[in-house]
Amino acid sequence: MRLRHPDGTTVHLSYCTNVHPAEDLDGIVAQLSRFAEPVRRRLGAGRIGLGLWLAAPVVAALDTDPAAVRALRAELGRRGLEVVTLNAFPYTGFHAPTVKKAVYRPDWTEPERLAHTLACARVLTALLPADVGHGSVSTLPLAWREPSSPDRHDLLRRNLDRLAEGLAKIAADTGRAVRVGFEPEPGCLIETTGQAAGLLDAVDREWLGVCLDTCHLAVAFEEPGPALARLAEARLPVVKTQASCAVHVDRPTDPGARAALAAFAEQRFLHQTREAGADAVLAVDDLPEALDGSLPGEGPWRIHYHVPVQRDLPPPLRSTRPELAAALTELLGGATARTDHVEVETYTWPVLPGAPGGTALAEGIAGELAWTRDILTDLGLTLEDAP
């Protein structure tokens, strides 16, 4: 789905397909038929965007088979779908029974991560629509925070230099530019926009920047305005924005709140939990730890659990939808667009309490895109796509 910002920028709105478990090419094509095309029809849109997630074996196969990439691009076009961004954060096995910290491997100290990301960029250049000049790839925030050592940081710096060099070569070879955004996330080397400004200070900003996930921003209790000012001061571009909501609870020691939160303590994904303390943000790595007493519960909690952006949570919980709206306003409500790729990323639909499937999942995703579209049009953007 394309929208036009008042400054003339085309803003691409998509949903991320990491919500679907397919990890081979046949499964990816099947999910286009089962989910993506029905989502488009429910929106009454002639075209919608996908933030495509391709597991590492699929990327490796496509990277060596131009005919398969052309076939995938044609399949997308036949179904009224387009791709301008890839989510390269999960490497493989994203819908295994237990993922947790495995999602951060390989990290940016490992050659596999560099090779995978450059392969994603090459594949994306061949998937981009003919009238789109650049794409984006989102990736993990370097690595989980531990272990940390000077040697590890040297490896990270060298791989980021190689990444920028590789992206420049891809652009020279194909005429299509792809930028990579590192996605701050709780518990990682880059958890906040301040850490992004510090650890990415020496990167080539023509090719590398930040993927701003609004769930993660809220969990860190970062206000959108100061956070974006911090990135602007560091000259780090927001190459991609992930529109997402976290779980918020004002009084986590309340028995009703604890009972409601217990329903979200599932075993597949990591749900980092943060408490707004008097002098600092307190942290644990997963929701069960918080519920077991590792956080005092004297201030509000926010939980890294992506919940549908358009839905209210049952009291006493709420989603961070107001914080998402504030972030989109900062990014796209001014005279100049500060991002042009917006991806709705609620990968947790399969593990939500009362998780929907089949047509209900397509309806839910369509509802998320409709809510985000409406926020953007309220900010003054206009739809480019004809129904």
C-alpha positions as CSV (number, residue, x, y, z in Angstrom):
1,M,0.0,0.0,0.0
2,R,1.5,3.3,-1.0
3,L,0.7,6.7,0.5
4,R,2.0,10.1,-0.5
5,H,3.5,12.4,2.1
6,P,2.9,16.2,1.7
7,D,6.6,16.6,0.9
8,G,6.2,14.3,-2.1
9,T,7.7,11.2,-0.5
10,T,6.1,7.9,-1.3
11,V,5.6,6.0,2.0
12,H,5.2,2.2,1.6
13,L,3.0,0.4,4.1
14,S,3.3,-3.4,4.5
15,Y,2.7,-6.2,6.9
16,C,5.5,-8.5,7.9
17,T,5.2,-12.2,6.8
18,N,7.3,-13.5,9.8
19,V,3.8,-14.1,11.3
20,H,3.6,-17.1,8.9
21,P,5.7,-20.2,9.6
22,A,6.7,-21.2,6.0
23,E,10.5,-21.8,5.6
24,D,10.6,-23.1,2.0
25,L,9.6,-21.5,-1.3
26,D,6.5,-23.6,-1.9
27,G,5.3,-22.6,1.6
28,I,5.9,-18.9,1.0
29,V,3.9,-19.0,-2.3
30,A,1.1,-20.9,-0.5
31,Q,1.0,-18.2,2.2
32,L,0.5,-15.5,-0.4
33,S,-2.6,-17.3,-1.5
34,R,-3.9,-18.2,2.0
35,F,-3.2,-15.0,3.8
36,A,-1.7,-12.1,1.8
37,E,-4.1,-12.0,-1.1
38,P,-7.2,-12.3,1.3
39,V,-5.8,-9.4,3.4
40,R,-5.6,-7.3,0.2
41,R,-9.2,-8.1,-0.8
42,R,-10.5,-7.3,2.7
43,L,-8.8,-3.9,2.5
44,G,-10.4,-3.3,-0.9
45,A,-6.9,-2.3,-2.2
46,G,-5.5,-2.9,-5.6
47,R,-2.1,-3.5,-4.2
48,I,-0.6,-4.0,-0.7
49,G,3.0,-4.3,0.5
50,L,4.6,-7.3,2.2
51,G,7.6,-7.0,4.5
52,L,8.8,-10.4,3.4
53,W,10.6,-12.8,5.8
54,L,12.6,-15.4,4.0
55,A,14.4,-18.0,6.1
56,A,18.2,-18.3,5.4
57,P,17.9,-21.5,3.2
58,V,15.3,-19.8,1.0
59,V,17.4,-16.7,0.6
60,A,20.5,-18.8,-0.3
61,A,18.5,-20.7,-2.9
62,L,17.0,-17.6,-4.5
63,D,20.4,-15.8,-4.5
64,T,21.7,-18.5,-6.9
65,D,18.6,-18.9,-9.0
66,P,17.5,-15.7,-10.8
67,A,14.7,-17.6,-12.6
68,A,13.2,-18.5,-9.2
69,V,13.3,-14.9,-8.1
70,R,11.6,-13.8,-11.3
71,A,8.9,-16.4,-10.7
72,L,8.4,-15.2,-7.1
73,R,8.2,-11.6,-8.3
74,A,5.6,-12.5,-11.0
75,E,3.6,-14.4,-8.4
76,L,3.5,-11.4,-6.1
77,G,2.5,-9.2,-9.0
78,R,-0.4,-11.5,-10.1
79,R,-1.8,-11.3,-6.5
80,G,-1.6,-7.5,-6.2
81,L,1.4,-7.7,-3.8
82,E,4.7,-5.9,-3.8
83,V,7.9,-6.0,-1.8
84,V,10.2,-3.1,-1.0
85,T,11.5,-4.4,2.4
86,L,12.7,-7.7,3.8
87,N,12.9,-8.6,7.5
88,A,16.2,-10.4,7.9
89,F,16.2,-10.5,11.7
90,P,15.1,-14.1,12.2
91,Y,17.6,-16.4,10.4
92,T,15.7,-19.6,10.5
93,G,13.4,-21.6,12.8
94,F,11.4,-18.6,13.9
95,H,8.3,-20.7,14.6
96,A,10.0,-23.5,16.4
97,P,8.3,-24.6,19.7
98,T,10.9,-22.6,21.6
99,V,12.8,-19.7,20.0
100,K,13.7,-17.3,22.8
101,K,17.4,-16.1,22.5
102,A,18.1,-18.3,19.5
103,V,16.6,-15.6,17.4
104,Y,19.8,-13.5,17.9
105,R,22.1,-16.1,16.2
106,P,24.0,-15.9,14.1
107,D,24.8,-12.3,15.3
108,W,26.9,-9.6,13.6
109,T,30.2,-11.1,14.9
110,E,29.6,-14.2,12.7
111,P,30.2,-14.4,8.9
112,E,26.9,-16.1,8.3
113,R,25.0,-13.0,9.4
114,L,26.9,-10.8,6.9
115,A,26.5,-13.3,4.1
116,H,22.8,-13.7,4.8
117,T,22.1,-10.0,4.9
118,L,23.9,-9.3,1.6
119,A,22.1,-12.2,0.0
120,C,18.8,-10.7,1.2
121,A,19.8,-7.4,-0.4
122,R,20.6,-9.0,-3.7
123,V,17.3,-10.9,-3.8
124,L,15.4,-7.7,-2.8
125,T,16.9,-5.8,-5.8
126,A,15.3,-8.3,-8.1
127,L,11.9,-8.2,-6.2
128,L,11.5,-4.4,-6.1
129,P,8.8,-3.0,-8.3
130,A,10.0,-1.4,-11.5
131,D,9.1,2.1,-10.3
132,V,10.8,1.8,-6.9
133,G,14.4,2.8,-6.7
134,H,15.4,1.6,-3.3
135,G,14.6,-1.0,-0.7
136,S,15.3,-1.8,3.0
137,V,16.4,-4.7,5.1
138,S,15.9,-4.9,8.8
139,T,18.3,-6.8,11.0
140,L,19.1,-7.5,14.7
141,P,20.7,-4.9,16.9
142,L,24.2,-6.4,16.5
143,A,23.9,-9.1,19.1
144,W,22.6,-10.1,22.5
145,R,24.4,-8.1,25.1
146,E,26.5,-10.9,26.5
147,P,29.3,-11.9,26.1
148,S,31.0,-8.5,25.6
149,S,34.6,-8.0,24.9
150,P,36.9,-5.6,22.9
151,D,37.6,-8.4,20.4
152,R,33.9,-8.8,19.8
153,H,33.4,-5.1,19.2
154,D,36.2,-5.2,16.7
155,L,34.5,-8.0,14.8
156,L,31.3,-6.1,14.8
157,R,32.9,-2.9,13.3
158,R,34.7,-4.9,10.6
159,N,31.5,-6.7,9.6
160,L,29.5,-3.4,9.4
161,D,32.2,-2.0,7.2
162,R,32.0,-5.1,5.0
163,L,28.2,-4.7,4.9
164,A,28.3,-1.1,3.7
165,E,30.9,-2.1,1.0
166,G,28.7,-5.0,-0.1
167,L,25.6,-2.8,-0.3
168,A,27.5,-0.2,-2.4
169,K,28.6,-3.0,-4.8
170,I,25.1,-4.3,-5.1
171,A,23.9,-0.8,-6.0
172,A,26.7,-0.4,-8.6
173,D,25.9,-3.8,-10.1
174,T,22.1,-3.6,-10.2
175,G,21.2,0.1,-10.1
176,R,19.0,-0.5,-7.1
177,A,20.0,0.7,-3.7
178,V,19.2,-1.3,-0.5
179,R,19.8,0.1,3.0
180,V,20.0,-1.9,6.2
181,G,18.4,-0.9,9.5
182,F,19.6,-2.2,12.8
183,E,16.6,-2.7,15.1
184,P,17.1,-1.6,18.8
185,E,15.6,-4.3,21.1
186,P,15.5,-4.8,24.8
187,G,18.4,-6.9,26.1
188,C,20.6,-6.5,23.1
189,L,23.8,-4.5,22.5
190,I,21.6,-1.8,21.0
191,E,18.6,-1.6,23.2
192,T,17.9,2.2,23.0
193,T,18.3,5.0,20.5
194,G,21.1,6.3,22.7
195,Q,23.0,3.0,22.3
196,A,22.3,3.1,18.6
197,A,23.8,6.6,18.4
198,G,26.9,5.3,20.3
199,L,27.5,1.9,18.7
200,L,26.7,3.0,15.2
201,D,28.6,6.2,15.3
202,A,31.2,5.1,12.7
203,V,28.9,3.4,10.2
204,D,28.5,4.6,6.6
205,R,25.1,6.4,6.8
206,E,24.5,6.2,3.1
207,W,23.8,2.5,3.5
208,L,23.2,1.8,7.2
209,G,20.8,3.2,9.8
210,V,18.1,2.2,12.2
211,C,14.9,0.2,12.0
212,L,12.7,1.8,14.6
213,D,10.4,-0.8,16.2
214,T,7.7,1.2,18.2
215,C,7.0,-1.8,20.5
216,H,10.7,-1.9,21.5
217,L,10.8,1.9,21.8
218,A,7.8,1.8,24.2
219,V,9.2,-1.1,26.3
220,A,12.4,1.0,26.9
221,F,10.1,3.8,28.1
222,E,11.6,6.1,25.4
223,E,9.5,9.0,24.3
224,P,9.3,9.2,20.5
225,G,10.2,12.9,20.2
226,P,13.5,12.8,22.2
227,A,14.3,9.4,20.7
228,L,14.1,10.7,17.1
229,A,16.0,13.9,18.0
230,R,18.8,11.6,19.4
231,L,18.9,9.7,16.1
232,A,18.8,13.0,14.1
233,E,21.7,14.4,16.1
234,A,23.7,11.3,15.4
235,R,22.7,11.6,11.7
236,L,21.3,8.0,11.8
237,P,18.5,7.6,9.2
238,V,15.4,5.7,10.1
239,V,15.5,3.4,7.0
240,K,12.5,1.5,8.2
241,T,9.8,1.7,10.9
242,Q,8.0,-1.3,12.4
243,A,4.5,-0.3,13.6
244,S,3.9,-2.5,16.7
245,C,2.5,-2.3,20.2
246,A,3.7,-3.7,23.6
247,V,1.7,-4.7,26.6
248,H,1.5,-2.1,29.4
249,V,0.2,-2.5,33.0
250,D,0.1,0.3,35.5
251,R,-0.1,-1.7,38.7
252,P,1.7,-5.0,38.2
253,T,1.2,-6.2,41.7
254,D,-2.6,-6.1,41.4
255,P,-3.9,-9.7,41.5
256,G,-6.1,-9.1,38.5
257,A,-3.1,-7.7,36.5
258,R,-0.9,-10.6,37.4
259,A,-3.6,-13.1,36.3
260,A,-4.0,-11.2,33.0
261,L,-0.3,-11.1,32.4
262,A,0.1,-14.8,33.1
263,A,-1.8,-15.6,29.9
264,F,1.0,-13.9,28.0
265,A,3.8,-16.0,29.5
266,E,4.2,-18.4,26.6
267,Q,7.2,-20.5,25.7
268,R,8.1,-19.6,22.1
269,F,9.3,-16.0,22.1
270,L,11.3,-13.9,24.5
271,H,9.2,-11.3,26.3
272,Q,11.6,-8.9,27.9
273,T,9.9,-6.9,30.7
274,R,10.8,-3.4,31.9
275,E,9.6,-1.5,34.9
276,A,9.7,2.3,35.1
277,G,11.6,2.9,38.4
278,A,12.1,6.2,40.2
279,D,15.6,6.7,38.9
280,A,16.1,4.0,36.1
281,V,14.3,1.5,34.0
282,L,14.5,-1.9,35.7
283,A,14.9,-5.0,33.5
284,V,14.4,-8.7,33.3
285,D,14.8,-10.9,30.2
286,D,11.4,-12.7,30.2
287,L,8.0,-12.2,31.6
288,P,8.0,-15.3,33.8
289,E,11.0,-13.8,35.7
290,A,9.0,-10.7,36.3
291,L,6.0,-12.6,37.5
292,D,8.3,-14.7,39.8
293,G,9.3,-11.5,41.7
294,S,12.5,-10.4,39.9
295,L,10.9,-6.9,39.5
296,P,9.5,-5.0,42.5
297,G,6.3,-4.0,40.7
298,E,6.4,-0.5,42.2
299,G,6.1,1.2,38.8
300,P,4.4,0.4,35.5
301,W,5.6,-2.6,33.4
302,R,5.9,-2.8,29.7
303,I,6.4,-6.2,28.1
304,H,8.0,-7.0,24.7
305,Y,5.0,-8.9,23.4
306,H,3.7,-7.6,20.1
307,V,0.0,-7.3,20.3
308,P,-2.4,-6.3,17.4
309,V,-2.2,-2.5,16.8
310,Q,-5.9,-2.0,16.4
311,R,-7.1,-4.0,19.4
312,D,-7.8,-3.1,23.0
313,L,-6.4,-5.4,25.7
314,P,-8.7,-6.4,28.5
315,P,-8.3,-4.2,31.6
316,P,-6.2,-3.8,33.6
317,L,-3.8,-4.2,30.7
318,R,-3.6,-1.9,27.8
319,S,-1.5,-1.8,24.7
320,T,1.0,0.9,23.8
321,R,-1.1,2.1,20.9
322,P,-0.9,5.7,22.1
323,E,2.8,5.5,22.0
324,L,2.7,4.0,18.5
325,A,0.5,6.8,17.3
326,A,2.8,9.4,18.9
327,A,5.8,7.8,17.1
328,L,4.1,7.8,13.7
329,T,3.2,11.4,14.3
330,E,6.8,12.3,15.0
331,L,8.0,10.3,11.9
332,L,5.4,11.4,9.4
333,G,3.2,14.2,10.8
334,G,5.6,17.0,10.1
335,A,6.6,18.9,7.0
336,T,9.3,16.3,6.1
337,A,8.9,12.5,6.1
338,R,11.4,10.9,8.4
339,T,10.9,7.4,7.1
340,D,9.4,5.9,4.0
341,H,9.0,2.2,4.8
342,V,6.4,1.3,7.5
343,E,5.9,-2.4,8.3
344,V,3.2,-3.7,10.7
345,E,4.9,-6.4,12.6
346,T,2.8,-8.5,14.9
347,Y,4.5,-11.9,14.6
348,T,2.9,-13.2,17.8
349,W,-0.6,-13.8,16.4
350,P,0.0,-17.6,16.6
351,V,0.7,-17.5,20.3
352,L,-1.8,-14.8,21.4
353,P,-4.3,-15.9,24.1
354,G,-7.1,-17.3,22.0
355,A,-4.9,-17.2,18.9
356,P,-6.9,-16.9,15.6
357,G,-6.2,-18.9,12.5
358,G,-7.2,-19.2,8.9
359,T,-9.6,-16.4,7.8
360,A,-9.7,-14.9,11.3
361,L,-5.9,-14.3,11.0
362,A,-6.3,-12.6,7.6
363,E,-9.1,-10.4,9.0
364,G,-6.9,-9.5,12.0
365,I,-3.9,-8.5,9.8
366,A,-6.2,-6.5,7.5
367,G,-7.5,-4.7,10.6
368,E,-4.0,-3.8,11.6
369,L,-3.2,-2.4,8.1
370,A,-6.4,-0.5,8.0
371,W,-5.8,1.1,11.4
372,T,-2.2,2.1,10.4
373,R,-3.4,3.4,7.0
374,D,-6.1,5.6,8.7
375,I,-3.5,7.0,11.2
376,L,-1.3,8.0,8.3
377,T,-4.1,9.6,6.3
378,D,-5.2,11.5,9.4
379,L,-1.6,12.9,9.5
380,G,-2.1,14.2,6.0
381,L,-0.8,11.4,3.8
382,T,-2.9,10.5,0.8
383,L,-3.4,7.0,-0.7
384,E,-1.7,6.5,-4.0
385,D,-3.3,3.0,-4.7
386,A,-6.6,2.9,-6.5
387,P,-9.0,0.2,-5.3
